[in-house]
Every structure is written in C-alpha cells, then in structure tokens.
Amino acid sequence: MGDPEKLVVPGEPPAAASWRLLLREFLRDLFDLRFTTFMATRMLPGVYGFGIVLAALFTIYVVVQRFRESLWEGSAWLVLGPLAFLGLVTALRITLEFVLAVFRMAWYVEHVAGKTEAIARDLPTFGFLRTLLFGDKPASQGKRRPGDAPP
C-alpha cells in the first residue's frame, strides 16, 4: 500500500494539468477494487474543511432560529453559538485525527510485518541460539521423519 501521508503528486505541473492529474488519480483510487492505496488519508483535509463549513452553517441556523423564537433566546445563543461551533469543530478534529492515527498504524504494521517475514525466514539458521537460551532443541532437530529408525 502507498504511504498514508501522500497528499500531493510530486513535481509541480501547471495548475490546469495539476487539477486534471489530481482528478484522474482521485477517480483511479476511488474505483480501485483491490484497495492498494489509502484514499481516506488524502481526503481528510477536504472533509475537515467541509465539516467546518457545516458547523458554521449549523451554528448560524440555530442562532437565527432562536432569534425567531424570542429576543432573549437569540441573545443567549449569540453567545453560546460560537462555543457550540468550537465544540463541533473540536470534536470533528479529534475524530479525524483518530481516523488518521488508525490508518498510520495500519500502514506501519504492514511495513513491520514485511520486515518480520524476512527475519522469520532466517530464524531456522539460528537454532543453536534457541538451544543455548532455552535449552530445548529446535523443531527440526526433535522431529523424526517417516522411515527413520526408532531411538
């Protein structure tokens, strides 16, 4: 899988070509049935921006609705509205950071697993170390093969 931090394509083509390239890459990744790249991590800035806009619109809507009910409620929500906006944006940011952390962990686990596979292939050659440390014989030494004479 690709790097979860990959946000833009390396190099700086002209603006129109850059947008076409990004759109083509977005569509290719969107319809990638094998899930070879993490698309969510590259979409988080857009999702965050969209969430901020929605939180602002929601806050404005609530303040306007409260003013329609009464002047006192509207005045109270004129003070509480920005606090509600900050709370919504903070909750969104924490949620998106959690999502990003999960994707980063998955990416790192995949790379560590790839490295441990190489180490695991070399472990049978270090059977003497296991015997030295733990006192038991490696699995290949203690097993009898079919046709071997009993001890």
N, C-alpha and C positions, 0 to 999 in steps of 0.2 A: 504494500500500500504506500501511497505517497506520504510525504511529510505533512503533518496536520497544520503546520504553521504556514504553508504555502498560500499566500494571499494573492499575489500577482504573478504574471508571467515575466521571467527575466528579460531584460532589454526594454527599451522604450521605443516602440514603433510610433508612427504618427497617431494622433488622437482618434481619427475615424477608424483606422486599421486596428488600433488597440481595442476599441469597443467591439468591433466585429470579431476580433480574436477572442476576447473575453466571452462574448455571447456564444460563439462556436464551442469554446471549451466548456462553458456552463451547460449547454444543451447536450454535449457529448457525455459529460459527467452525470447529468440528470438521467439519461437513458442508458447508463452503464449497468447492465443486468448482472455483472459479476462483482460489483461494488469494489473496484480496485482502488478507488481514491475516497478520501473523506471529503465530502462536499459540505457538510454542515459547518465545519470549522471556517470555511471561507465565506459562508453566508451569515455568520454571527454579526459582523458589523452592520449589515443591512437590516437584519432582524432587530438589532438593538436600536438603530435609528428609527425604524418603523414603530417600535414599541414606545419610544419617547414621544413620537408624534401622536400615537393613540392615547397615551397617558395625558398629554396636554389637551387633546380634544375632549377626552372624558372629563377632565377637571373643569374645563370651561363649560361644558354641558351641565355639569352638576351645579356650578355656581349660578348659571343663568336660570336653571330650573328652581333653585332655592330663592332667587330674587323674584320669580313669578309667584311663589307661594307667599312670601312676606319679605318686607324690607329687613327685618331682624335676622331671619334665617339666611338671607342673601349676604348680609354683612358678616355673619358668623362664618359662612362658607367662603367668603372673600379672604378670610384669614386662614381657615382650615384647608382651603383648596390647594395652595402651594405646598402645604405639609403633606397632603394626600398625594400630590404629584411626585414629591420627593420620595415618599414611601413606595409608590408604584414603580418608579424608575429604579430605586434601590433593590426592590425585590426582583425586578427583571434582570438587573445586572448580576445579582447573586446567582440567579437561576442559570443565566447564560455562562457565567464563569464556571459553574458546576458542570454544565454540559461540556465545555471546553476541556476541563480537567479530566473528565471521563474519556474523551477522545484522545487526549495526550497520553493518558495511562495506557489505553489500548494500543496506541502506536508504540510506546516504549516497551510494553510487554511483548509485542510482536518481535521487536528487534532483539530483546534479551533472549526470547525463545530461540531465535535464529542462531544466536551465539552459543547457547547452551547445547543445541543439537550438535554443533561442531565439537564441543568439549565432551559430550556423551559418547561420540564416536571414538574418541581417544581413550576413554576410561578403561576399556579392557586391557590396554597395554600397561596400565598402572596397577595390575592385580597384586603385585608384590607389595605395594604401598597399603592396600586394604588388608592384606595378611599381616603386615607389620603393625598397623594401627589397631586392628580389631581382632586379630588372632584367628580369623576364620579363613577358609580357602575361598578363592574366587569361584563363582558359579561354574565356570568352565572346568576347573580342576576337580571339583567334588562330584560331578555327574559322570555316570557310566554311559557309554554308548552301547547300542544294541550289538550283541555279538561279543562283547568283552567278557573275559573270564571273571567269575566272582572272586572277591578278595580272599 
